[in-house]
């Protein structure tokens, strides 16, 4: 029988792996409109100010602020309307003392104007004249040149994941292409004599391989490019051959199943044969997912995940995701999306072990309740029925009903 796993706390296990990762992201130039979710590989500098001309933020009248001082409903100021600012063309008028011009939201301020009075605060009294019912200060209801960004200003550093707002900002500056980090290729190998493709009807004793697909989805969500190498039997020579192929074609290799301490344990043996230094961690003090393998082989990350679907997905989020983010050069990381809730039931835990428990959120007038979804780690709908996970730290014996918890979305 193999020696039992030496269990390492999850933070220490991750740190041990990350100490060996010094990847510099490989850049590529892509269309900005297709860059959602990609990571910037270099800083982006504004080629011109934004906006490039002063603009109105309201419908109203462009004015000289000094001409409105003291104006009110009881004592309005009277200004001569000298024209209308047309949209999409340079302002064709220049305001002098006592003059104003009709302007629309987004229109260019004419020369001489420094504020805009909202149309709701005006009143037409006769042809070519308007009453101003509010006093304005300079720049009221106006966006100044460069108020968003200045020419030459760094608008995005490297290592930022591009969201819809960043896409819009880049295109507003006319940057139709952007340099991003190349998506790391993540090889995914499923091992197990009992596994068959999800596309076939399994015989008795067989199960469909879903890990390859849930892990592919996680990789894509994080920013990587999944490459599936199919299902491999529990034979060391065949698994090793496919793992070597994956090593040649990919930046990271993930192998599911075969990582538990048993007589059929092949994964650690195969991983050690892929290159030095080999296995760094075999066994993480976490539930689910204790028999996890973390390795560096010939300069590449290799991770062995448990075969149970819940364990594989939870452990991949704890280890594969941060590895991917490091390889992408992601610097601006946000806290995991989640919500505060009150635990509905007592949850027991073993001191010294970190536990991740699926929960379902139930809305109440007082807020959300987190109801544990109980199930074994080979039951994928345990996660599918859950809205997220809660963490029981290693230094706790559990959590009592009524405790405030953070529910992290999966």
GIFENHU-V372465 format. One line per field, one symbol per residue. ss: DSSP state (H for helix, E for strand, C for the rest). psi: psi as a letter, one per 30 degrees, with the letter a starting at -180 (. if undefined). burial: I if it has 24 or more other C-alpha atoms within 12 Angstrom, else O. Layout:
BEGIN
ss=???
psi=???
burial=???
END
This chain:
BEGIN
ss=CCCCCCCECHHHHHHHHHCCCCCCCCEEEEEHHHCCCCEECCCEECCCCECCCCEECCCEEEECHHHHCCCCCCCCEEEEEEEECCCCCCCCCECCCCEEEEECCCCECCECCCEEEEHHHEEEEECCEEEECCCCCCCCCEECCCCCECCCCEEECCCCECCHHHHHHHHHCCCCEEEEECCCEEEEEEECCCEECCCCCCCCCCEECCHHHHHHHHHHHHCCEEEEEEEECCCHHHHHHHHHHHHHHCCEEEEECCCCCCCCCCHHHHHHCCCCEEEEEECECEECCCCCEEEEECCEEEEEECCCHHHHHHHHHHHHHHHHHHHHCCCCCCCCCEEEEEECCCEECCCCCEEEEEEEEEEECCEEEEEECCCCCCCCHHHHCCCEEEEECCCCCEECCCCEEEEEEC
psi=klklkjkkkeeeeeeeefffjhkkkklkklkefggkflkkflkkkkflljlflklkflkbkkljefffkfklefilkkkkjgakjkkglkkflkklkgllkkllkflkklkfkglkkkffglkkelkgkkkkgkkllkgkhkklkgedllkfkjfkllgkkkleeeeeeeefggiflkklkkkkkjkjkkkkffklkffljklkfllkjfeeeeeeeeeeefgljkjkgakklikeeeeeeeeeeeeeflfkkkkklggljlfgjfeeeeefffllfbkekjjkilklgehkkklkjhgkkkkjllfkeeeeeeeeffeeeeeeeeffgkejkllkkakklkkflkkllkkfkkkjkklkkkklffakkjjkjkllfgjefeeeflfaklkjlfglgaklkfkkljjkk.
burial=OOOOOOIIIIOOIIOIIIOIIOIOIOIOOOOIIOIIIIIIIIOIIIOIIIIIIIIIIIIIIIIIIIIIOOIOOOOOIIIIIIIIIOOOOOIOIIIOOIIIIIIIIIIIIIIIIIIIIIIOIIIOOOOOOIIIIIIIOOIIIIIIOOOOIOOOOOIIIIIIIIOOOIIOIIOOIOIOOIIIIIIIIIIIIIIIOOIIIOOOOOOOOOIIIIIIIIIIIIIIOIIIIIIIIIIIIIOIOOIIOIIIOIIOOIIIIIIIIIIIIOOOIIIIIIIIIIOOOIIIIIIIIIIIIIIIIIIIIIIIIIIIIIIIIIIIIIIIIIIIIIIIIIIIIIOOOOOOOOIIIIIIOOIOIOOOIIIIIIIIIOOOOOOIIIIIIIOOIIIIOIIOOIIIIIIIIIOOOIIOOOOOIIIIII
END
